[in-house]
Each structure stands twice: as structure tokens, then as C-alpha cells.
Amino acid sequence: MLLDLIDREIKTEFNVVLTTKNIEGGLTVKTLSTQAGDIPLIPEWTLPYTGTPGSGSAVLPAYIVTEDLIEYHWLSDPNPRIFQLGVPGSLASQYVVVKFGGVVVKGANYAHYQVLVDR
């Protein structure tokens, strides 16, 4: 939601269109040009926000992260495991894919920052 608001505000106020860049996995994201270089703006739909965006009552989170200090640690095997639910041999069967592990964020108090935007 915040990325869309930033995109619209930059177009309206400065007549600037955000450029795009291909990052890992074939994902194309918008970038913000700064003196330090182009910063990728990666949307994440699971970030919760409060209020109604654009009404002045919304608080939208954004995170500035140091990518090198974010890792994924897994238990025993990095590959996901597939489990079949239900009775074997039945016509209807479901599969569940589980990856055992979690994200590890190093240097949380100095290498990453949460920004809350009121809109």
C-alpha cells in the first residue's frame, strides 16, 4: 500500500516515474534513485497497517534493511518436505509442503530500521 502511495506522490509532485530493476528470482521491482544509488522498493503484502490509507488516519510501516545480515536457517535439510494427508489410495488426497526453519535477522538494533508513515 505504501509503495503505491509513494509512486503516486512522486508522479504528482515531481513528475518523476520510478524506474524498475530485475532482482533475484526474476522479480521486477520499482527503484528509488538516491545519491547512494538505486534503492529497490520491495512490496510485502503481509505487513499490517492501521487505518484507511489516504485518509490521514493510516500508519503504514516500511523497513530499511541490510540484506547481508538477513539469513534463513533450517533444521537438518534446506529442502521443503512434502506430506500426504488423508488415506493412501483414496480418490481425494491433499499434500502439505513444509519448510522447517526460520529467518534470522542479525544486528537488529543497528543494521535495520522501521519507518512508520502517517497518511
Buried (B, 14 or more C-beta within 10 A) or exposed (E): BBBEBBBEEBEEEEEEEBEEBEEEEEEEBBBBEEEEEBEBBBEEEEEEBEEEBEEEEBEBBBEEBEEEBBEEEEEEEEEEEEEEEEEEEEEEEEEEEEEEBEEEEEEEEEBBEEEEBEB
